[in-house]
């Protein structure tokens, strides 16, 4: 879904100076700018977390939060 990745990247770049949490539900969304990306693994809803994207967006992060994620970048 390249068009979804482009939208996530566009939203991330437009909102990076506004301390905005970008949450997505798309393959590779954390690689294209989302801080949190929801995924389904073994019929269970889980999430990926990209701390670097959160910090770039001006958000405060907590290491306890990343322990809950399935994939941390």
C-alpha positions as CSV (number, residue, x, y, z in Angstrom):
1,X,0.0,0.0,0.0
2,X,2.4,2.7,-1.1
3,X,-0.4,5.4,-1.1
4,X,-1.0,4.8,2.6
5,X,2.7,5.1,3.4
6,X,2.8,8.3,1.5
7,X,-0.1,9.7,3.5
8,X,1.5,8.7,6.8
9,X,4.8,10.4,5.7
10,X,2.9,13.5,4.6
11,X,1.0,13.8,7.9
12,X,4.1,13.2,9.9
13,X,6.1,15.9,8.1
14,X,3.2,18.4,8.3
15,X,2.7,17.9,12.0
16,X,6.2,17.5,13.3
17,X,6.4,21.0,14.8
18,X,3.1,20.6,16.6
19,X,3.8,17.7,19.1
20,X,1.3,15.5,17.3
21,X,1.1,11.7,18.0
22,X,0.7,9.9,14.6
23,X,-1.1,6.6,15.0
24,X,-1.6,4.3,12.0
25,X,-2.9,0.9,11.0
26,X,-0.8,0.1,8.0
27,X,2.2,-2.1,7.1
28,X,5.5,-0.3,7.7
29,X,3.8,2.8,9.1
30,X,6.4,3.2,11.8
31,X,9.1,3.3,9.1
32,X,7.3,6.1,7.2
33,X,6.6,8.4,10.2
34,X,4.0,7.0,12.5
35,X,5.0,6.7,16.2
36,X,2.4,3.9,16.9
37,X,1.2,1.4,14.4
38,X,-1.6,-1.2,15.2
39,X,-1.2,-4.7,13.7
40,X,-2.9,-8.0,14.1
41,X,-0.7,-10.9,15.1
42,X,-2.3,-14.3,15.7
43,X,-5.7,-12.8,15.8
44,X,-4.7,-10.4,18.6
45,X,-4.4,-6.6,18.3
46,X,-0.9,-5.4,19.1
47,X,1.2,-2.3,18.3
48,X,4.5,-1.3,17.0
49,X,6.3,1.7,18.5
50,X,8.9,4.0,17.0
51,X,10.5,6.1,19.7
52,X,12.6,8.1,17.3
53,X,9.5,9.3,15.5
54,X,7.8,10.2,18.8
55,X,10.9,12.2,19.8
56,X,11.1,14.0,16.4
57,X,7.4,14.9,16.8
58,X,8.3,16.7,20.1
59,X,6.6,14.1,22.3
60,X,7.8,12.9,25.7
61,X,8.4,9.1,25.8
62,X,8.5,6.5,28.5
63,X,10.6,3.4,28.3
64,X,7.9,1.4,30.1
65,X,5.6,2.0,27.1
66,X,8.1,0.5,24.6
67,X,8.2,-2.7,26.7
68,X,4.5,-3.3,25.7
69,X,5.2,-2.9,22.0
70,X,5.9,-5.9,19.7
71,X,8.4,-4.1,17.5
72,X,10.4,-1.1,18.7
73,X,12.5,0.9,16.3
